[in-house]
Amino acid sequence: MSASPTLILNAKQFQQKIDRIAYQVYENNFDEKEIIIAGIAVKGYILAQKLSEKLKEITTIKITLAEIILNKENPIKQEVRLSIKPEVFEGKVVILVDDVLNSGKTLIYGMAPFLSLPVKRITTVILVDRNHNRYPIKADFVGLSLATTLQEHITVELTKKGKEAVYLT
């Protein structure tokens, strides 16, 4: 484990990753009338907001933002909740967003509510993919793929605009 945090992405690099992902999402959904950006609380939702802002700058597609609330430590313990009504998702493309993909557990449980909804398509956006998947899930759009050890940790700082950063500890 590192003695002190190592900066992986500074604020400018962070914004470049968000911008690139937004263009990729747009390119893959340019013919849609509406896209739902669903972020896993808390940091995934903040990233979803940032992605939504950029998409609104570059396209006229209607962007709807949704929050997915789940217990990340023990997702079976309580039901996964959505901040908007399930019928809003019907026939829509859903972009599922989270900050770090480690084992895949959070992402797979975050996707669970959509499996019983008649969505058009689900794709995933991850800022940092650590490549330690234990679940059959992948990131469709990735800001940064990073090979890490299981003892290392990725910290995503999203507290202030212009001060975003990603650290390896």
C-alpha positions as CSV (number, residue, x, y, z in Angstrom):
1,M,0.0,0.0,0.0
2,S,1.3,3.5,-0.9
3,A,2.6,5.6,2.0
4,S,0.9,8.7,0.6
5,P,-1.7,9.2,-2.0
6,T,-0.6,9.3,-5.6
7,L,-2.5,11.7,-7.9
8,I,-3.8,9.7,-10.9
9,L,-6.1,12.4,-12.4
10,N,-6.1,16.1,-11.7
11,A,-9.1,18.4,-12.2
12,K,-8.2,19.1,-15.9
13,Q,-7.7,15.4,-16.7
14,F,-10.8,14.5,-14.8
15,Q,-12.9,17.0,-17.0
16,Q,-11.2,15.6,-20.1
17,K,-12.4,12.1,-19.2
18,I,-16.0,13.4,-18.6
19,D,-15.9,15.2,-21.9
20,R,-14.7,12.2,-23.8
21,I,-17.2,9.9,-22.2
22,A,-20.0,12.4,-23.0
23,Y,-19.0,12.4,-26.7
24,Q,-18.9,8.6,-26.7
25,V,-22.3,8.3,-25.1
26,Y,-23.7,10.9,-27.6
27,E,-22.1,9.1,-30.5
28,N,-23.7,5.8,-29.5
29,N,-27.1,7.4,-28.9
30,F,-27.4,10.2,-31.4
31,D,-30.7,9.0,-32.8
32,E,-32.5,8.8,-29.4
33,K,-35.1,11.4,-28.3
34,E,-34.2,10.9,-24.6
35,I,-31.4,9.3,-22.5
36,I,-31.7,8.6,-18.8
37,I,-28.4,9.0,-16.9
38,A,-28.7,7.0,-13.7
39,G,-25.9,7.4,-11.1
40,I,-25.3,5.2,-8.2
41,A,-25.4,7.3,-5.0
42,V,-23.3,9.1,-3.9
43,K,-20.3,9.6,-6.2
44,G,-21.8,7.9,-9.2
45,Y,-24.7,10.3,-9.0
46,I,-22.3,13.3,-8.9
47,L,-20.5,11.9,-12.0
48,A,-23.9,11.4,-13.6
49,Q,-24.7,15.1,-13.0
50,K,-21.4,16.1,-14.6
51,L,-21.9,13.8,-17.6
52,S,-25.5,15.2,-17.9
53,E,-24.2,18.8,-17.9
54,K,-21.7,18.0,-20.7
55,L,-24.3,16.1,-22.8
56,K,-26.7,19.1,-22.5
57,E,-23.9,21.3,-24.0
58,I,-23.3,19.0,-27.0
59,T,-26.7,17.7,-27.9
60,T,-30.4,18.5,-28.1
61,I,-31.3,15.0,-26.8
62,K,-33.5,15.2,-23.7
63,I,-31.3,14.2,-20.7
64,T,-33.1,12.9,-17.6
65,L,-31.1,12.4,-14.4
66,A,-31.9,9.6,-11.9
67,E,-30.3,8.5,-8.7
68,I,-29.9,4.9,-7.7
69,I,-29.8,4.4,-3.9
70,L,-28.4,1.2,-2.5
71,N,-26.5,-0.2,0.4
72,K,-23.0,-0.7,-1.2
73,E,-21.7,-2.7,1.7
74,N,-24.6,-5.1,1.8
75,P,-26.9,-4.6,-1.2
76,I,-29.1,-7.6,-0.3
77,K,-30.0,-6.0,3.1
78,Q,-32.3,-3.3,1.6
79,E,-34.1,-2.8,-1.7
80,V,-32.5,-0.7,-4.4
81,R,-34.4,2.5,-4.9
82,L,-34.7,4.9,-7.9
83,S,-35.3,8.6,-7.5
84,I,-37.8,8.7,-10.4
85,K,-40.8,6.5,-11.2
86,P,-40.1,3.2,-12.9
87,E,-42.5,4.0,-15.8
88,V,-40.2,6.9,-16.9
89,F,-37.6,4.3,-18.0
90,E,-40.0,2.5,-20.3
91,G,-38.5,2.3,-23.9
92,K,-35.6,4.5,-22.9
93,V,-31.8,4.1,-23.1
94,V,-30.3,4.0,-19.6
95,I,-26.7,5.0,-18.9
96,L,-25.7,3.5,-15.5
97,V,-22.9,5.6,-13.9
98,D,-20.5,4.9,-11.0
99,D,-17.1,6.2,-10.0
100,V,-15.0,3.1,-9.6
101,L,-15.5,-0.5,-10.9
102,N,-13.7,-2.8,-8.5
103,S,-15.4,-6.2,-8.1
104,G,-18.6,-5.3,-10.0
105,K,-20.9,-5.9,-7.0
106,T,-22.2,-2.3,-6.7
107,L,-22.7,-2.0,-10.5
108,I,-24.5,-5.3,-10.8
109,Y,-26.9,-4.5,-7.9
110,G,-27.4,-1.0,-9.3
111,M,-28.5,-2.5,-12.5
112,A,-31.0,-4.9,-10.8
113,P,-34.1,-2.6,-10.9
114,F,-33.8,-2.1,-14.6
115,L,-33.9,-5.9,-15.3
116,S,-37.7,-5.9,-14.6
117,L,-38.3,-2.7,-16.6
118,P,-38.9,-2.5,-20.3
119,V,-35.9,-0.3,-21.1
120,K,-34.5,-0.1,-24.6
121,R,-30.9,-0.6,-23.7
122,I,-28.5,-0.3,-20.7
123,T,-24.9,0.8,-21.0
124,T,-22.4,1.5,-18.2
125,V,-20.1,4.4,-17.5
126,I,-17.2,4.1,-15.1
127,L,-14.6,6.8,-14.3
128,V,-11.9,4.3,-13.1
129,D,-12.0,0.5,-13.9
130,R,-9.7,-1.4,-11.6
131,N,-10.2,-4.7,-13.5
132,H,-10.8,-6.9,-10.4
133,N,-14.3,-8.1,-11.6
134,R,-15.9,-11.0,-9.6
135,Y,-19.3,-10.4,-11.2
136,P,-20.2,-10.8,-14.9
137,I,-20.4,-7.1,-15.7
138,K,-18.3,-4.7,-17.6
139,A,-17.9,-1.0,-18.2
140,D,-19.0,0.2,-21.7
141,F,-17.4,3.6,-21.4
142,V,-14.3,4.0,-19.1
143,G,-12.4,7.2,-18.2
144,L,-9.3,5.3,-17.0
145,S,-8.4,1.6,-16.8
146,L,-5.9,1.0,-14.0
147,A,-4.2,-2.2,-12.9
148,T,-4.0,-2.1,-9.2
149,T,-3.4,-4.6,-6.4
150,L,-6.2,-5.6,-4.1
151,Q,-4.5,-3.8,-1.3
152,E,-4.5,-0.5,-3.1
153,H,-7.5,1.9,-3.1
154,I,-8.9,4.4,-5.5
155,T,-10.2,7.6,-4.0
156,V,-12.4,9.9,-6.2
157,E,-12.7,13.5,-4.9
158,L,-15.7,15.4,-6.2
159,T,-16.4,17.9,-3.5
160,K,-15.8,21.2,-5.5
161,K,-16.0,22.0,-9.1
162,G,-12.5,22.5,-10.6
163,K,-11.0,20.6,-7.6
164,E,-11.9,17.0,-8.8
165,A,-9.2,14.5,-8.5
166,V,-8.5,10.8,-8.4
167,Y,-5.9,9.3,-6.1
168,L,-4.3,5.9,-5.6
169,T,-3.6,5.1,-2.0
